[in-house]
Amino acid sequence: MDKRIEELERKLETARLTYINVELEWDELLEKKLRKTGRVRFNPWKSKTPDYKMISQPVQVSGSHSLKVRSAGLFGHPCGIAIDPMTNDIYICDSGWNRVQVFTSSYKFLFLSNHKMNGPAAICICQDKVHVAQFRSCYINVYSTRGELLNSVGGKGNKELEFAYPLGIDVSID
């Protein structure tokens, strides 16, 4: 029985690594096309390969949420938004790809969060600090408006400064 389990575990690991390699190759292919043209159209119902007809500006993605392009300006599952009252920059949580993207008020991409996140679900900005509630990790992280991690509190639980899958956040000055 142990040999059978070991064999199945090896097969599972091989399949997982194969999936990751295919996913990375797919990401690279689509990102090259995005860098070159700024446009990609993909319809998973018709084909397993991208259709590179130039149809929209700057990017149109049609189809399923399973598309794995992680380029700036695209989202896996956007779920929280906040506007910096000082600069009018727009901060958007993307729990699908575990990041926060920042745009100008005219929707020009500025930067991605550079800190590893786990399910950012809600965001608010107070006094030049960006507060992000992470649903999967049950943490609240505090960042500068440029994306540097300043503080982190939480963890799963019901004690003081612990959370049970936070879906919202609001911070007041007092």
C-alpha positions in Angstrom: 0.0 0.0 0.0 2.8 2.4 0.8 4.5 1.9 -2.6 1.1 2.6 -4.3 0.8 5.8 -2.3 4.4 6.9 -3.1 3.8 6.2 -6.8 0.6 8.2 -6.8 2.3 11.1 -5.0 5.1 11.0 -7.6 2.5 11.1 -10.4 0.7 14.0 -8.7 3.9 16.0 -8.3 4.9 15.3 -12.0 1.4 16.4 -13.1 1.6 19.5 -10.9 5.0 20.5 -12.3 3.8 19.9 -15.8 0.8 22.1 -15.2 3.0 24.9 -13.8 5.4 24.7 -16.8 2.5 24.9 -19.3 0.9 27.8 -17.3 4.2 29.7 -17.3 4.8 29.1 -21.0 1.2 30.3 -21.7 1.8 33.4 -19.6 5.0 34.2 -21.4 3.4 33.8 -24.8 0.5 36.1 -24.0 2.6 38.6 -22.2 4.9 38.9 -25.2 1.9 39.5 -27.4 0.6 42.1 -24.9 4.0 43.9 -24.9 4.2 43.9 -28.6 0.7 44.9 -29.5 -1.1 45.9 -26.3 -4.0 43.7 -27.3 -5.0 40.0 -26.8 -8.3 38.4 -27.5 -9.0 34.9 -26.1 -12.1 32.8 -26.4 -11.8 29.5 -24.6 -15.1 28.2 -26.1 -13.6 28.2 -29.6 -10.0 27.3 -29.2 -7.3 26.4 -26.7 -4.9 28.9 -28.3 -5.1 32.7 -28.4 -6.8 34.5 -31.3 -4.5 37.4 -32.0 -6.9 39.5 -34.1 -6.4 43.2 -33.3 -9.8 44.2 -32.1 -9.6 46.6 -29.2 -7.6 49.2 -27.4 -5.8 48.8 -25.1 -6.7 45.2 -24.1 -9.8 43.1 -24.5 -10.0 39.8 -22.8 -13.2 37.8 -23.4 -14.0 34.4 -22.0 -13.4 32.7 -18.6 -11.7 33.8 -15.4 -9.2 31.0 -15.9 -7.1 33.1 -18.2 -3.8 33.3 -16.5 -2.3 36.5 -17.9 -0.9 38.5 -15.0 0.1 41.6 -16.8 -0.4 45.1 -15.4 -3.9 46.4 -15.9 -5.5 43.0 -16.1 -7.4 41.4 -13.2 -8.0 37.8 -11.9 -10.8 38.8 -9.5 -11.0 42.5 -8.6 -12.9 43.0 -5.4 -11.9 46.1 -3.5 -11.2 49.7 -4.5 -10.0 52.9 -2.8 -9.1 56.3 -4.0 -6.2 58.2 -2.4 -7.8 61.6 -1.3 -4.4 63.4 -1.7 -3.5 62.2 -5.2 -6.7 60.7 -6.6 -4.7 57.5 -7.4 -6.9 54.4 -7.6 -6.0 51.3 -5.7 -7.7 48.0 -6.7 -7.4 44.7 -4.8 -7.1 41.7 -7.1 -7.7 38.6 -4.9 -7.5 36.3 -8.0 -3.8 37.2 -8.5 -3.0 38.2 -4.9 -2.0 41.8 -5.6 -3.0 45.4 -5.5 -2.7 47.5 -8.7 -2.5 51.3 -8.6 -3.7 53.7 -11.4 -3.8 57.4 -11.8 -7.2 59.2 -11.8 -7.0 59.0 -15.7 -6.6 55.2 -15.4 -2.9 55.1 -16.4 -1.2 52.2 -14.7 1.3 53.2 -12.0 2.6 50.1 -10.2 1.8 46.7 -8.6 2.1 45.8 -5.0 5.5 44.2 -4.4 4.7 42.4 -1.2 3.3 38.8 -1.3 -0.5 38.9 -0.5 -3.0 36.1 0.1 -6.5 37.1 -1.0 -6.6 40.9 -0.7 -10.3 41.6 -0.5 -10.8 45.1 0.8 -8.7 48.3 0.9 -8.9 51.8 2.4 -6.5 54.7 2.6 -6.1 57.0 5.6 -3.3 59.5 6.3 -1.0 58.3 3.6 -1.3 54.7 4.7 -3.0 51.9 2.6 -4.8 49.3 4.7 -5.5 45.9 3.0 -7.6 43.2 4.5 -6.5 39.8 3.2 -9.3 37.2 3.2 -7.3 34.0 2.9 -4.5 34.8 5.4 -6.7 36.7 7.8 -4.2 39.5 8.1 -4.5 43.3 7.8 -1.4 44.8 6.2 -0.5 48.5 6.3 1.5 49.9 3.3 2.9 53.2 2.3 1.2 54.8 -0.7 4.2 53.6 -2.8 3.7 49.9 -1.8 6.2 49.4 1.0 5.0 47.1 3.9 4.8 49.1 7.1 2.9 46.9 9.5 1.0 43.6 9.6 -1.5 42.4 12.2 -3.8 39.4 12.5 -4.0 35.7 11.8 -6.9 33.4 11.9 -8.7 33.3 15.3 -11.1 35.1 17.6 -8.7 36.8 20.0 -7.6 40.4 20.0 -6.1 41.4 16.7 -7.1 38.1 15.1 -9.6 37.8 12.2 -11.9 35.3 10.7 -11.6 35.9 6.9 -12.0 39.7 6.8 -14.0 41.0 3.8 -14.0 44.7 4.6 -12.0 47.4 6.3 -12.5 51.0 7.3 -10.0 53.2 9.3 -10.8 56.4 11.0 -8.3 59.1 12.1 -9.3 58.9 15.8 
